[in-house]
Amino acid sequence: MTHVFLFRAVNVGGTAKLPMAELRTLAAELGATAVQTYIASGNLIAVPPGDPAAFAVQLQEQVEARFGFRREVIVRDAAALRAARDAHPFTIVDPSHSFLVPLTSAPVDLTAAADVPSGDDQWALVGSDLHVRYAHGAGRAELDVARLLRTLGVVGTARNLRTVDALVALLDRQAVTEP
């Protein structure tokens, strides 16, 4: 079954350079099939050779060995990504202002997170996904998502809803060709 493997913080601000062509090659070398990437921000779509979570760990380890940096890889199948997208609790005025942040796990304690300033921005947890709506866009964010994630004690990687919609569409197209 096809999954999306979301790399945290690659090709952002000049750090953690991960060329997508090399990522596709790496995934294929590790045994993945139907390998493709979407934009240069670390979105790998592939059929893993076995357990998707174990494949995500292999990807993390191999990226660290080959490129010299460690980044978490969060994996979701089409149904989970679509369900997370559909669960977005905020009005979507502009899909580029609304974000889905898949997490490595669901946070246990939300108490301290209430103290993270958010201004006019909104956030909510739905299962193991953080949802964010920036009132004035991510470039003028009042909510510091990195601080929020540290406070929650989890790791996540943000994608705006335009990207999430494109990933869901790619996963759906791939599923049509699977036996």
Secondary structure, 3 states (H helix, E strand, C coil): CCEEEEECCCCECCECCCCHHHHHHHHHHCCCEEEEEECCCCEEEEECCCCHHHHHHHHHHHHHHHHCCCCCEEEEEHHHHHHHHHCCCCCCCCCCCEEEEEECCCCCCCCHHHHCCCCCCEEEEECCEEEEECCCCHHHCCCCHHHHHHHHCCCECCEEHHHHHHHHHHHHHHHHHCC
